[in-house]
Amino acid sequence: MSSSSNVDSSSSDSDNPNPIGLVEDYAIRQDWGAERSNEFELWAEIPGQWGGQRLWAVYHDDTCFLQINCYLNLKITSRHSQKAGQLITMMNERVWLGHFEIWSEEQIPVFRIVVPLRNTELREEQLEDIMSSIQEETDRFFPALQWVIWGGKTPEEAIAAAIIDTEGEA
């Protein structure tokens, strides 16, 4: 393996350029704190309506999948894990792009999008749509998760409140 910084040779197919540079450029333009772990991974701090969130983008060179995870700044206690799981199922029924899950190691909610890029290149417009979806969905459902975890609400009450709040904004 070459240690050259121009790493098109690391890709098994020249039609599949590494999209992490595009994600990094986007993060810089948004004035998000971003740092690469390596040529295939990027961490960024992104603002949200309810506080900061941690974004992790990783490009899987072998499968040509770009995975973007947004970790919400909430800890799900074991006491609330079943209700949080039920709420996440309801939230996912209302999401067009991506999905929520509970990251098992840290017990935190994550919004995740995986983009297949075999024989294609990620375009700026696609990345803008992905990032917009991440911010919109995490902002929309963060309060619902808080209501279940800290407010003692049922998943049904929390999802109803999240939907009303979304429809009521101008």
C-alpha positions as CSV (number, residue, x, y, z in Angstrom):
1,M,0.0,0.0,0.0
2,S,1.2,3.4,-0.9
3,S,1.4,6.1,1.8
4,S,0.7,8.9,-0.8
5,S,-1.9,11.4,0.2
6,N,-3.4,11.2,-3.3
7,V,-5.2,7.9,-2.6
8,D,-7.2,7.0,-5.7
9,S,-5.2,3.8,-5.8
10,S,-6.8,2.6,-2.5
11,S,-10.1,2.4,-4.2
12,S,-10.7,-0.9,-6.0
13,D,-12.5,0.9,-8.8
14,S,-11.5,4.4,-10.1
15,D,-15.2,5.1,-10.7
16,N,-15.7,5.2,-6.9
17,P,-13.8,8.2,-5.5
18,N,-13.7,8.6,-1.7
19,P,-16.6,11.0,-0.8
20,I,-15.1,11.9,2.6
21,G,-13.4,15.0,1.2
22,L,-16.7,16.3,-0.1
23,V,-18.3,15.7,3.4
24,E,-15.3,17.5,5.0
25,D,-15.6,20.5,2.6
26,Y,-19.4,20.7,3.4
27,A,-18.6,20.7,7.2
28,I,-16.0,23.4,6.7
29,R,-18.5,25.6,4.8
30,Q,-21.0,25.1,7.6
31,D,-18.4,26.2,10.1
32,W,-18.7,22.9,12.0
33,G,-15.8,21.6,13.9
34,A,-14.6,18.7,11.8
35,E,-11.7,16.3,12.1
36,R,-10.6,13.3,10.0
37,S,-9.7,10.1,11.9
38,N,-8.2,8.8,8.7
39,E,-8.8,9.1,4.9
40,F,-12.1,7.2,5.2
41,E,-13.6,8.7,8.4
42,L,-14.6,12.2,9.5
43,W,-16.0,13.4,12.9
44,A,-17.9,16.7,13.1
45,E,-19.8,18.7,15.8
46,I,-23.0,19.9,14.3
47,P,-25.5,22.3,15.8
48,G,-29.0,21.3,16.5
49,Q,-32.1,23.1,17.6
50,W,-31.8,21.3,21.0
51,G,-28.0,21.3,21.3
52,G,-24.9,20.0,19.7
53,Q,-24.7,16.6,18.1
54,R,-21.8,14.4,16.9
55,L,-21.6,13.4,13.3
56,W,-19.5,10.4,12.0
57,A,-19.1,9.9,8.3
58,V,-17.3,6.8,7.1
59,Y,-16.7,5.5,3.6
60,H,-16.5,1.7,3.2
61,D,-14.1,1.4,0.3
62,D,-14.8,-2.3,-0.2
63,T,-18.5,-1.9,-0.5
64,C,-18.6,1.7,-1.8
65,F,-21.1,2.7,0.9
66,L,-21.0,6.0,2.6
67,Q,-22.4,5.8,6.2
68,I,-23.3,8.9,8.1
69,N,-24.4,8.6,11.7
70,C,-25.6,11.5,13.9
71,Y,-25.3,10.8,17.6
72,L,-27.9,12.6,19.7
73,N,-26.8,14.1,23.0
74,L,-29.1,11.9,25.0
75,K,-28.4,8.8,27.2
76,I,-31.2,6.2,27.3
77,T,-31.3,4.5,30.7
78,S,-32.1,0.8,31.0
79,R,-35.3,1.8,32.7
80,H,-36.5,3.7,29.6
81,S,-35.0,1.5,26.9
82,Q,-38.2,-0.4,26.0
83,K,-40.3,2.8,25.7
84,A,-37.5,4.5,23.8
85,G,-37.3,1.5,21.4
86,Q,-41.1,1.7,20.8
87,L,-40.8,5.5,20.2
88,I,-38.0,5.0,17.7
89,T,-40.1,2.5,15.8
90,M,-42.9,5.1,15.5
91,M,-40.4,7.8,14.5
92,N,-39.0,5.6,11.8
93,E,-42.5,5.3,10.3
94,R,-42.4,9.0,9.7
95,V,-38.9,9.4,8.3
96,W,-38.3,9.4,4.5
97,L,-34.5,9.1,4.4
98,G,-32.5,7.3,7.0
99,H,-33.5,5.8,10.3
100,F,-33.1,6.1,14.0
101,E,-31.7,3.4,16.2
102,I,-30.2,3.0,19.6
103,W,-26.4,2.5,19.6
104,S,-26.1,-0.4,21.9
105,E,-22.6,0.3,23.4
106,E,-23.4,3.8,24.6
107,Q,-27.2,3.5,24.8
108,I,-27.7,6.7,22.8
109,P,-30.1,7.5,19.9
110,V,-28.5,7.7,16.5
111,F,-29.9,8.9,13.2
112,R,-28.2,6.9,10.4
113,I,-28.1,7.2,6.6
114,V,-26.2,4.8,4.3
115,V,-25.7,5.8,0.7
116,P,-24.6,3.2,-1.9
117,L,-22.1,4.7,-4.3
118,R,-20.9,1.9,-6.5
119,N,-20.1,3.1,-10.0
120,T,-21.2,6.6,-9.1
121,E,-19.9,9.7,-7.3
122,L,-21.6,11.6,-4.4
123,R,-22.9,14.9,-5.7
124,E,-23.0,18.1,-3.7
125,E,-26.8,18.3,-4.0
126,Q,-27.1,14.8,-2.6
127,L,-24.9,15.6,0.3
128,E,-27.0,18.8,1.0
129,D,-30.2,16.6,1.0
130,I,-28.6,14.1,3.3
131,M,-27.4,16.8,5.8
132,S,-30.7,18.6,5.6
133,S,-32.5,15.4,6.4
134,I,-30.2,14.6,9.3
135,Q,-30.7,18.1,10.9
136,E,-34.5,18.2,10.3
137,E,-35.2,14.7,11.6
138,T,-33.0,15.0,14.7
139,D,-34.5,18.4,15.5
140,R,-38.0,17.1,15.0
141,F,-37.7,14.0,17.2
142,F,-35.2,15.0,19.8
143,P,-37.9,16.4,22.1
144,A,-40.0,13.3,21.7
145,L,-37.1,11.2,23.0
146,Q,-36.6,13.6,25.9
147,W,-40.3,13.4,26.8
148,V,-40.0,9.6,27.1
149,I,-36.6,9.5,28.8
150,W,-37.0,12.4,31.2
151,G,-40.6,13.4,31.0
152,G,-42.3,10.1,31.8
153,K,-44.5,10.3,28.6
154,T,-45.6,7.3,26.7
155,P,-44.3,6.8,23.2
156,E,-47.7,7.6,21.8
157,E,-47.9,10.9,23.7
158,A,-44.3,11.8,22.7
159,I,-44.8,11.1,19.0
160,A,-48.2,13.0,18.9
161,A,-46.5,16.0,20.5
162,A,-43.6,15.8,18.0
163,I,-45.9,15.8,15.1
164,I,-48.0,18.7,16.4
165,D,-44.9,20.8,17.0
166,T,-43.7,20.1,13.5
167,E,-47.0,21.0,11.8
168,G,-47.3,24.1,14.0
169,E,-44.1,25.8,13.0
170,A,-44.2,28.5,10.3
